[in-house]
Amino acid sequence: MLRFCKTILQKVSFDKNLFKKELKKSTRLVNKKEQMVLKIWCLTTFANYKDIILDVFENTI
């Protein structure tokens, strides 16, 4: 499931709002351990969306 979430996030990364929506969905699809992996991956892969990523994960973890 984690690999699927990463694929989706890469495909929607062109749009901030869509990225945030899909990131929220992704956090619900993966377990707690995978959430941490996803957070680190997102921060390194999408550094320009740092504020969005931190906001989404702050409200889920």
Gaussian input, Z-matrix of N, CA and C with variables (Angstrom, degrees):
# hf/3-21g

backbone

0 1
 N
 C     1     B1
 C     2     B2     1     A1
 N     3     B3     2     A2     1     D1
 C     4     B4     3     A3     2     D2
 C     5     B5     4     A4     3     D3
 N     6     B6     5     A5     4     D4
 C     7     B7     6     A6     5     D5
 C     8     B8     7     A7     6     D6
 N     9     B9     8     A8     7     D7
 C    10    B10     9     A9     8     D8
 C    11    B11    10    A10     9     D9
 N    12    B12    11    A11    10    D10
 C    13    B13    12    A12    11    D11
 C    14    B14    13    A13    12    D12
 N    15    B15    14    A14    13    D13
 C    16    B16    15    A15    14    D14
 C    17    B17    16    A16    15    D15
 N    18    B18    17    A17    16    D16
 C    19    B19    18    A18    17    D17
 C    20    B20    19    A19    18    D18
 N    21    B21    20    A20    19    D19
 C    22    B22    21    A21    20    D20
 C    23    B23    22    A22    21    D21
 N    24    B24    23    A23    22    D22
 C    25    B25    24    A24    23    D23
 C    26    B26    25    A25    24    D24
 N    27    B27    26    A26    25    D25
 C    28    B28    27    A27    26    D26
 C    29    B29    28    A28    27    D27
 N    30    B30    29    A29    28    D28
 C    31    B31    30    A30    29    D29
 C    32    B32    31    A31    30    D30
 N    33    B33    32    A32    31    D31
 C    34    B34    33    A33    32    D32
 C    35    B35    34    A34    33    D33
 N    36    B36    35    A35    34    D34
 C    37    B37    36    A36    35    D35
 C    38    B38    37    A37    36    D36
 N    39    B39    38    A38    37    D37
 C    40    B40    39    A39    38    D38
 C    41    B41    40    A40    39    D39
 N    42    B42    41    A41    40    D40
 C    43    B43    42    A42    41    D41
 C    44    B44    43    A43    42    D42
 N    45    B45    44    A44    43    D43
 C    46    B46    45    A45    44    D44
 C    47    B47    46    A46    45    D45
 N    48    B48    47    A47    46    D46
 C    49    B49    48    A48    47    D47
 C    50    B50    49    A49    48    D48
 N    51    B51    50    A50    49    D49
 C    52    B52    51    A51    50    D50
 C    53    B53    52    A52    51    D51
 N    54    B54    53    A53    52    D52
 C    55    B55    54    A54    53    D53
 C    56    B56    55    A55    54    D54
 N    57    B57    56    A56    55    D55
 C    58    B58    57    A57    56    D56
 C    59    B59    58    A58    57    D57
 N    60    B60    59    A59    58    D58
 C    61    B61    60    A60    59    D59
 C    62    B62    61    A61    60    D60
 N    63    B63    62    A62    61    D61
 C    64    B64    63    A63    62    D62
 C    65    B65    64    A64    63    D63
 N    66    B66    65    A65    64    D64
 C    67    B67    66    A66    65    D65
 C    68    B68    67    A67    66    D66
 N    69    B69    68    A68    67    D67
 C    70    B70    69    A69    68    D68
 C    71    B71    70    A70    69    D69
 N    72    B72    71    A71    70    D70
 C    73    B73    72    A72    71    D71
 C    74    B74    73    A73    72    D72
 N    75    B75    74    A74    73    D73
 C    76    B76    75    A75    74    D74
 C    77    B77    76    A76    75    D75
 N    78    B78    77    A77    76    D76
 C    79    B79    78    A78    77    D77
 C    80    B80    79    A79    78    D78
 N    81    B81    80    A80    79    D79
 C    82    B82    81    A81    80    D80
 C    83    B83    82    A82    81    D81
 N    84    B84    83    A83    82    D82
 C    85    B85    84    A84    83    D83
 C    86    B86    85    A85    84    D84
 N    87    B87    86    A86    85    D85
 C    88    B88    87    A87    86    D86
 C    89    B89    88    A88    87    D87
 N    90    B90    89    A89    88    D88
 C    91    B91    90    A90    89    D89
 C    92    B92    91    A91    90    D90
 N    93    B93    92    A92    91    D91
 C    94    B94    93    A93    92    D92
 C    95    B95    94    A94    93    D93
 N    96    B96    95    A95    94    D94
 C    97    B97    96    A96    95    D95
 C    98    B98    97    A97    96    D96
 N    99    B99    98    A98    97    D97
 C   100   B100    99    A99    98    D98
 C   101   B101   100   A100    99    D99
 N   102   B102   101   A101   100   D100
 C   103   B103   102   A102   101   D101
 C   104   B104   103   A103   102   D102
 N   105   B105   104   A104   103   D103
 C   106   B106   105   A105   104   D104
 C   107   B107   106   A106   105   D105
 N   108   B108   107   A107   106   D106
 C   109   B109   108   A108   107   D107
 C   110   B110   109   A109   108   D108
 N   111   B111   110   A110   109   D109
 C   112   B112   111   A111   110   D110
 C   113   B113   112   A112   111   D111
 N   114   B114   113   A113   112   D112
 C   115   B115   114   A114   113   D113
 C   116   B116   115   A115   114   D114
 N   117   B117   116   A116   115   D115
 C   118   B118   117   A117   116   D116
 C   119   B119   118   A118   117   D117
 N   120   B120   119   A119   118   D118
 C   121   B121   120   A120   119   D119
 C   122   B122   121   A121   120   D120
 N   123   B123   122   A122   121   D121
 C   124   B124   123   A123   122   D122
 C   125   B125   124   A124   123   D123
 N   126   B126   125   A125   124   D124
 C   127   B127   126   A126   125   D125
 C   128   B128   127   A127   126   D126
 N   129   B129   128   A128   127   D127
 C   130   B130   129   A129   128   D128
 C   131   B131   130   A130   129   D129
 N   132   B132   131   A131   130   D130
 C   133   B133   132   A132   131   D131
 C   134   B134   133   A133   132   D132
 N   135   B135   134   A134   133   D133
 C   136   B136   135   A135   134   D134
 C   137   B137   136   A136   135   D135
 N   138   B138   137   A137   136   D136
 C   139   B139   138   A138   137   D137
 C   140   B140   139   A139   138   D138
 N   141   B141   140   A140   139   D139
 C   142   B142   141   A141   140   D140
 C   143   B143   142   A142   141   D141
 N   144   B144   143   A143   142   D142
 C   145   B145   144   A144   143   D143
 C   146   B146   145   A145   144   D144
 N   147   B147   146   A146   145   D145
 C   148   B148   147   A147   146   D146
 C   149   B149   148   A148   147   D147
 N   150   B150   149   A149   148   D148
 C   151   B151   150   A150   149   D149
 C   152   B152   151   A151   150   D150
 N   153   B153   152   A152   151   D151
 C   154   B154   153   A153   152   D152
 C   155   B155   154   A154   153   D153
 N   156   B156   155   A155   154   D154
 C   157   B157   156   A156   155   D155
 C   158   B158   157   A157   156   D156
 N   159   B159   158   A158   157   D157
 C   160   B160   159   A159   158   D158
 C   161   B161   160   A160   159   D159
 N   162   B162   161   A161   160   D160
 C   163   B163   162   A162   161   D161
 C   164   B164   163   A163   162   D162
 N   165   B165   164   A164   163   D163
 C   166   B166   165   A165   164   D164
 C   167   B167   166   A166   165   D165
 N   168   B168   167   A167   166   D166
 C   169   B169   168   A168   167   D167
 C   170   B170   169   A169   168   D168
 N   171   B171   170   A170   169   D169
 C   172   B172   171   A171   170   D170
 C   173   B173   172   A172   171   D171
 N   174   B174   173   A173   172   D172
 C   175   B175   174   A174   173   D173
 C   176   B176   175   A175   174   D174
 N   177   B177   176   A176   175   D175
 C   178   B178   177   A177   176   D176
 C   179   B179   178   A178   177   D177
 N   180   B180   179   A179   178   D178
 C   181   B181   180   A180   179   D179
 C   182   B182   181   A181   180   D180

   B1=1.4564
   B2=1.5333
   B3=1.3143
   B4=1.4623
   B5=1.5330
   B6=1.3101
   B7=1.4662
   B8=1.5328
   B9=1.3213
   B10=1.4632
   B11=1.5318
   B12=1.3199
   B13=1.4723
   B14=1.5231
   B15=1.3181
   B16=1.4609
   B17=1.5279
   B18=1.3123
   B19=1.4603
   B20=1.5246
   B21=1.3119
   B22=1.4649
   B23=1.5242
   B24=1.3139
   B25=1.4613
   B26=1.5257
   B27=1.3028
   B28=1.4638
   B29=1.5222
   B30=1.3178
   B31=1.4575
   B32=1.5254
   B33=1.3279
   B34=1.4694
   B35=1.5250
   B36=1.2953
   B37=1.4654
   B38=1.5252
   B39=1.3151
   B40=1.4607
   B41=1.5287
   B42=1.3352
   B43=1.4694
   B44=1.5206
   B45=1.3286
   B46=1.4725
   B47=1.5270
   B48=1.3109
   B49=1.4712
   B50=1.5277
   B51=1.2974
   B52=1.4578
   B53=1.5305
   B54=1.3187
   B55=1.4575
   B56=1.5312
   B57=1.3186
   B58=1.4708
   B59=1.5272
   B60=1.3093
   B61=1.4632
   B62=1.5292
   B63=1.3293
   B64=1.4611
   B65=1.5295
   B66=1.3145
   B67=1.4629
   B68=1.5316
   B69=1.3178
   B70=1.4691
   B71=1.5273
   B72=1.3224
   B73=1.4677
   B74=1.5248
   B75=1.3122
   B76=1.4632
   B77=1.5228
   B78=1.3126
   B79=1.4703
   B80=1.5259
   B81=1.3168
   B82=1.4685
   B83=1.5236
   B84=1.3242
   B85=1.4688
   B86=1.5288
   B87=1.3081
   B88=1.4658
   B89=1.5323
   B90=1.3255
   B91=1.4637
   B92=1.5379
   B93=1.3135
   B94=1.4713
   B95=1.5285
   B96=1.3198
   B97=1.4667
   B98=1.5233
   B99=1.3173
   B100=1.4607
   B101=1.5216
   B102=1.3262
   B103=1.4664
   B104=1.5209
   B105=1.3233
   B106=1.4604
   B107=1.5279
   B108=1.3153
   B109=1.4704
   B110=1.5298
   B111=1.3172
   B112=1.4612
   B113=1.5269
   B114=1.3072
   B115=1.4673
   B116=1.5264
   B117=1.3121
   B118=1.4653
   B119=1.5293
   B120=1.3166
   B121=1.4638
   B122=1.5237
   B123=1.3205
   B124=1.4712
   B125=1.5304
   B126=1.3212
   B127=1.4647
   B128=1.5233
   B129=1.3058
   B130=1.4647
   B131=1.5278
   B132=1.3196
   B133=1.4640
   B134=1.5252
   B135=1.3237
   B136=1.4760
   B137=1.5215
   B138=1.2995
   B139=1.4698
   B140=1.5221
   B141=1.3245
   B142=1.4650
   B143=1.5339
   B144=1.3342
   B145=1.4637
   B146=1.5346
   B147=1.2993
   B148=1.4694
   B149=1.5339
   B150=1.3132
   B151=1.4655
   B152=1.5303
   B153=1.3128
   B154=1.4643
   B155=1.5282
   B156=1.3153
   B157=1.4642
   B158=1.5220
   B159=1.3170
   B160=1.4662
   B161=1.5289
   B162=1.3138
   B163=1.4639
   B164=1.5424
   B165=1.3077
   B166=1.4618
   B167=1.5271
   B168=1.3254
   B169=1.4644
   B170=1.5236
   B171=1.3226
   B172=1.4626
   B173=1.5168
   B174=1.3179
   B175=1.4515
   B176=1.5260
   B177=1.3341
   B178=1.4637
   B179=1.5135
   B180=1.3184
   B181=1.4689
   B182=1.5051
   A1=110.48
   A2=116.48
   A3=120.26
   A4=110.61
   A5=116.46
   A6=120.54
   A7=110.33
   A8=116.35
   A9=121.34
   A10=110.46
   A11=116.91
   A12=121.69
   A13=111.10
   A14=116.60
   A15=120.53
   A16=110.68
   A17=116.50
   A18=120.98
   A19=110.97
   A20=116.15
   A21=120.69
   A22=110.65
   A23=116.81
   A24=120.22
   A25=111.85
   A26=117.33
   A27=120.12
   A28=111.00
   A29=116.64
   A30=120.35
   A31=112.91
   A32=117.86
   A33=120.32
   A34=112.39
   A35=117.91
   A36=120.80
   A37=113.83
   A38=117.62
   A39=120.80
   A40=112.76
   A41=117.27
   A42=121.93
   A43=109.95
   A44=116.75
   A45=121.03
   A46=112.81
   A47=116.84
   A48=119.96
   A49=111.98
   A50=116.11
   A51=120.87
   A52=110.53
   A53=116.10
   A54=120.80
   A55=110.63
   A56=116.37
   A57=120.37
   A58=110.73
   A59=117.11
   A60=121.86
   A61=110.88
   A62=116.80
   A63=121.07
   A64=111.69
   A65=117.49
   A66=120.34
   A67=110.11
   A68=116.73
   A69=120.34
   A70=110.44
   A71=116.39
   A72=120.36
   A73=110.59
   A74=115.71
   A75=120.98
   A76=111.80
   A77=116.83
   A78=119.22
   A79=111.37
   A80=116.75
   A81=119.83
   A82=111.83
   A83=116.85
   A84=120.94
   A85=113.62
   A86=116.93
   A87=119.93
   A88=110.41
   A89=116.24
   A90=119.97
   A91=110.52
   A92=116.99
   A93=121.78
   A94=112.62
   A95=116.72
   A96=119.85
   A97=110.55
   A98=115.87
   A99=120.52
   A100=111.76
   A101=117.34
   A102=120.16
   A103=111.17
   A104=116.07
   A105=119.43
   A106=110.39
   A107=116.69
   A108=121.09
   A109=109.50
   A110=116.47
   A111=121.40
   A112=111.12
   A113=116.61
   A114=120.64
   A115=110.72
   A116=116.91
   A117=120.79
   A118=110.47
   A119=116.07
   A120=120.39
   A121=110.51
   A122=116.99
   A123=120.79
   A124=111.18
   A125=116.12
   A126=119.32
   A127=112.00
   A128=117.44
   A129=118.98
   A130=112.40
   A131=116.82
   A132=120.58
   A133=112.50
   A134=115.97
   A135=120.75
   A136=110.17
   A137=117.13
   A138=121.85
   A139=112.06
   A140=117.41
   A141=120.60
   A142=112.61
   A143=117.85
   A144=122.21
   A145=111.52
   A146=116.88
   A147=121.87
   A148=112.08
   A149=117.45
   A150=121.11
   A151=111.80
   A152=116.41
   A153=121.39
   A154=110.14
   A155=115.85
   A156=120.94
   A157=110.89
   A158=116.71
   A159=120.15
   A160=111.36
   A161=116.79
   A162=120.92
   A163=110.79
   A164=117.14
   A165=121.57
   A166=110.27
   A167=116.83
   A168=119.42
   A169=112.61
   A170=117.37
   A171=120.32
   A172=110.75
   A173=116.67
   A174=121.82
   A175=113.85
   A176=118.05
   A177=119.59
   A178=113.40
   A179=118.15
   A180=120.18
   A181=111.99
   D1=-35.60
   D2=-179.78
   D3=-62.05
   D4=-43.12
   D5=179.53
   D6=-62.29
   D7=-40.48
   D8=177.99
   D9=-61.10
   D10=-45.39
   D11=179.87
   D12=-61.36
   D13=-41.98
   D14=178.97
   D15=-62.44
   D16=-41.95
   D17=179.67
   D18=-61.61
   D19=-46.13
   D20=179.91
   D21=-62.39
   D22=-45.49
   D23=-179.00
   D24=-62.31
   D25=-37.09
   D26=176.82
   D27=-65.27
   D28=-36.74
   D29=-177.44
   D30=-74.10
   D31=-26.84
   D32=-177.89
   D33=-103.89
   D34=7.36
   D35=-174.64
   D36=-68.22
   D37=-7.58
   D38=178.00
   D39=-73.45
   D40=-17.30
   D41=-175.99
   D42=-127.99
   D43=121.19
   D44=-175.94
   D45=-60.33
   D46=-44.90
   D47=-177.34
   D48=-66.67
   D49=-42.03
   D50=178.16
   D51=-66.92
   D52=-39.26
   D53=177.55
   D54=-60.77
   D55=-45.56
   D56=-179.85
   D57=-63.00
   D58=-43.26
   D59=179.54
   D60=-60.60
   D61=-46.47
   D62=-179.05
   D63=-70.97
   D64=-31.89
   D65=177.05
   D66=-66.37
   D67=-41.01
   D68=176.61
   D69=-60.32
   D70=-44.69
   D71=177.85
   D72=-60.85
   D73=-43.64
   D74=-177.74
   D75=-61.09
   D76=-38.52
   D77=-179.52
   D78=-66.45
   D79=-26.02
   D80=177.52
   D81=-81.17
   D82=-24.27
   D83=-176.54
   D84=-82.91
   D85=-25.13
   D86=-175.65
   D87=-104.78
   D88=158.94
   D89=179.15
   D90=-79.70
   D91=177.93
   D92=-174.54
   D93=-61.07
   D94=-42.15
   D95=179.53
   D96=-63.99
   D97=-44.05
   D98=178.86
   D99=-67.30
   D100=-27.91
   D101=176.56
   D102=-61.61
   D103=-41.12
   D104=179.32
   D105=-66.50
   D106=-41.46
   D107=177.51
   D108=-62.57
   D109=-43.58
   D110=179.79
   D111=-63.72
   D112=-41.43
   D113=179.56
   D114=-61.40
   D115=-47.90
   D116=-179.89
   D117=-63.05
   D118=-43.47
   D119=179.23
   D120=-61.75
   D121=-44.49
   D122=-179.45
   D123=-62.77
   D124=-43.90
   D125=-178.86
   D126=-64.64
   D127=-34.58
   D128=179.17
   D129=-81.74
   D130=-32.19
   D131=-176.96
   D132=-84.97
   D133=-37.30
   D134=-176.00
   D135=-121.22
   D136=60.05
   D137=-177.04
   D138=-59.32
   D139=-28.67
   D140=179.59
   D141=-70.68
   D142=-14.62
   D143=177.70
   D144=-106.23
   D145=24.74
   D146=-174.35
   D147=-52.72
   D148=-45.70
   D149=-178.78
   D150=-60.55
   D151=-43.80
   D152=179.49
   D153=-64.06
   D154=-46.93
   D155=-177.62
   D156=-61.09
   D157=-48.40
   D158=-179.89
   D159=-63.25
   D160=-38.55
   D161=179.16
   D162=-63.56
   D163=-46.91
   D164=-178.67
   D165=-62.79
   D166=-46.95
   D167=-176.95
   D168=-73.07
   D169=-27.84
   D170=176.77
   D171=-64.47
   D172=-33.77
   D173=-178.58
   D174=-87.07
   D175=-6.39
   D176=-178.04
   D177=-112.11
   D178=-31.85
   D179=-174.69
   D180=-91.51

